[in-house]
Amino acid sequence: MRKDLILPGLALAGGAAGFALRWWQLASAYRPEEKLFLHGAPATLALLGVLGAVLLLLALLTWKVGRRPEGFLDAFACPQAGQMTLLAAAGLLMAVAGLLGLGDAAARMNASDEPLSNLTAQAVTCLLALPGGLGLLQMGRGAYRGEENGTMSLLAPFPALTGLGWLFATHLRHGSEPVLMTYGFGLAAAGLLMLAHYYAAGFFFGRSKPRRTVFCALAGVSLGLTALADRPAWWEAALTLAFVLSALAFARALLLPRPAPEAPAAQS
């Protein structure tokens, strides 16, 4: 079974279905004047059912992802232009998201009564996104060329740190809302995508967790695409897409069939 094609396809299909069902739910089952969702609405049941089934399938199908790689290049080295393109696009999008978010935070600081803590968390996240985007560009180039250098390992943690800032900023912005359904998909996506990039960075430091990396990456793709139906700000939408693209690239690289290392020759 070509897991490198089937599992990313399942994650994308789940995300597309989740996006459509979330849009339907917000249009038919959400009461904005009360900030509540109708109990037992068909759209809500369908959304939770589809996403639950997709996550369960991903958990089962990623239970075994093959051997445990040794180091970043052993896990992600791939001369295919598609992977480098995904990581390059993700890096550029992450940097653009950082610039957009910084501009948005600066504009709202003087034009709204939003708590300063929310804007500060957004600004920190977006500052981290600048080296985070550069880190994804470096990792994509290194994986394509099969070369590893000190700059890659130095920048590798920054996408995960960006995800951590995004998770904190999302929780801080919505933490006082009593209805988890209002923001839960975006919060879960931020957490899973942050973990996927944390585990990906761990390959540089002798902490290879391929199964966790693949599951968090693909589950984060599905939930991230679903959360785009919430119509987030432009900077957050760009950041979500950046994480989705890089998560797809990392997951597919780990799922590619690779030859087993040769056994040492027996000495006579």
N, C-alpha and C positions, 0 to 999 in steps of 0.2 A: 504494500500500500504506500503510495506516494504522500506521506504525511506532510512533506514540504509544500505540497500544493493543496491537499484536502483541508488541513487545519487552518491555514491562513484564509482559504476560501470560506470555511465555516464561520470564522470570526468576522469576516467582511459581510457575509450574508446575514449573520445575526445582528451586526451593527446596522445594516440597511433596514432590516425588518424592525429593529428596535426604534430607529429614527422615525419610520412611518407610523408605528403604533404610539410612540410618545407624542407625535404631532396630533394624532387622532385623540389621544387622551386629553391633551391640553385644550383641544377645540371642543370636546364634547362632555368631559367629566370634571373640568376645573371651574370653580366659581371664584373669579378674581376678587370680587367685592368682599367675599368671606375668607379668601385664601385657603379654601378647602376643596378636596376632591370628593365626588359623589361616591358613597360606599357601594361596592359591588358593581361598579360600572363595567360594561363589557370591554371597553378599551383598556382599562387597568388590568383586568384579569388576563386579557390576551397578551399585554406587554409583559407582565410578570411571568406568565407561562412560557412565552417564547424565550425570554432572556434566561429564565431558570433552566430550560432544556438545553440551550446553547452552552451555558456555563457547565452544566453537568457533563455534556458530551466532551467539552474541552478537558475537563478534569480527568475523565476516563481515558481519553485518547492520548493525553500527555503524561500518563502515569509512567510510561517507559519511553524515553526518547533516545535510547542508545547509550553509547559509551560516555564516560565522563571526560571531557576535554581537559587538556593541560595547558592553560594559558589562553590569552585572547586570540592569538592567531590560530591556534589549534582548533578553537571553537568557531571563529567567524571569518577566517581567511577565505575569500571567494573571488576568483577572477572575473565573475560575471558583472557586466556593466549595470544590470538592473539593481543589484544590491547597492552599489556605489551611488547610483542615481537616487534611490530612496533616501539614503543617509545624507546625501548632499542637499536634497530638497528639504529634508527634515531640519538640517542645520541652518539653512537659510531662513526657513519659516520660523524657527525658534528665535533667531536673532531679530527678525522683523517683528515678531510678537513682543520681544523685549522693548524695542524702540517704540512700538505703538502703545504698549502699556505704560511706559514712562511718560509719554506725552499725555496720555489719558489721565494718569494720576496727577500730573502737574496742572492740567486744566481744571480738574475737579476740585483741587485743593483750595482754590480761591472762589469757585463758583457754586459750591454746594455745602450743605451742612453735614456731610457724611463724616463719621468718626475718623479722626486722624489715624487711628490704629489700622483701619481697613486700607487706607491709602498707603500707609507705610509698608504694610505687608505686600501690597501689590507692587510697590516700587522695588522692594527687595527682591521679590520673585523675578521681576523683569530685568533687574541688574544681573542676577544670576543667569538669566537666559542668554546673555551676550556671550560669556565664555562657554555656556552650555552648548550653544549652536556651533561655536568653533570646535568644541570637543567632538560633536557628531561628525563634522566635516573631516576632522583628523582621523577619527576611527574608520569612516568610510574609505578614505584614501589608503590608510594603512591596511585594511582588510583586502582591498582590491589589489594592492601591490605586494602584499605579503611581507610588509615591513613594519616593524614596531620601533618606536623611539620614546625618549623621555617625555616629550611634549604630549604624546597621546595619553600616557599614564597619568600625567599631571592634570590634564583636562577631563579625563574620563569621569571623575565623580560629579562634574558640574551639571550634566543633565539630570542626574538623580537629585542633586541639591535644588535645582530648579523645580523639579516635581514636588519636593518636600515643601518648598515655599508656596507653590500653587495649592497644595493640599491645605496648608495652614491658612492661606488667604481665603480659600473657599469656605472653610469651616468658620473662620472669624466673621465673614460677611453674612453667613446664613445661620450661625449657631443659635441665634435667639428665635429662629422660626420653629414653631412647634410641630410642623408637619414635615417629616423626613422626605416624603414623596416629592416635595417641592424642589429639593436640591440633591436628593440622595444619589441619583445617577451620576451627576457631575462629581460629587465627592468621592464615590466609589471608583470612578474612572481615574481621578487624580491619584488616589492611593495605589491602585494597581499599576498604573503606568510609572509612578515613582519607584515602586518595588522592582518592576521589570528592569529599569535602568540602573537601579542599585545593584541588582544581581549581575547585570551585564558588566558593570564596572568591576565587580568582584573578580572577574576572570583575569584582570591585571595583577591581582594581589594573592593569587593562589587559593581563591575561594570560589570554586566552580560549582554552580547550582543550576545545571541545565534544565531540569524539569520545572523548577520554580520559575526560572526565567521565561520559559516558553509559555507556561500557563498564565502568569501575570501579564505577559505581553499580549497574548491573544484575547484574554478576558478583558484587558484594558482597551483593546481595539474595539471590541463590541460595545462596551459601555461608553467609551469616548464618543463613538459615532452616534449612539443613542442620545447622549447629553447635548449634542449639537442642536437637537430639536428644541432645546430650551432657549435658543437664540441668545447665547452669551455675547458679551462685548467682543468687538473685532479682535482685540489682542488675545483674549482667552480662546476664541475660536481658532486663531492661527496657532496658538500654543498647543491646543488639543490636537490639531492636525499634524503638527510637528512630532508630537509624541506618538501618534498613531503610525505615522510613516516609519519612524525609527524602530518602534516596537515590531512592526511587520518585518523589517529587515533583519533584526536580531533573531526573531523567532524562526524565520525561514532558514537562516544560516545554520542554526542549531539543528534543524530538522532535515537538512540535506544529508543524503546517504554519503558516508565517508568510509574509505577503506580502513580496516582495522590495522593497527600498527603491527609490523612484521615481528615475529618472534626471533630472538637472537639465535644465530646458527649454532648447532651443537658442535662442540669441539671433540675431535677424535683423540 
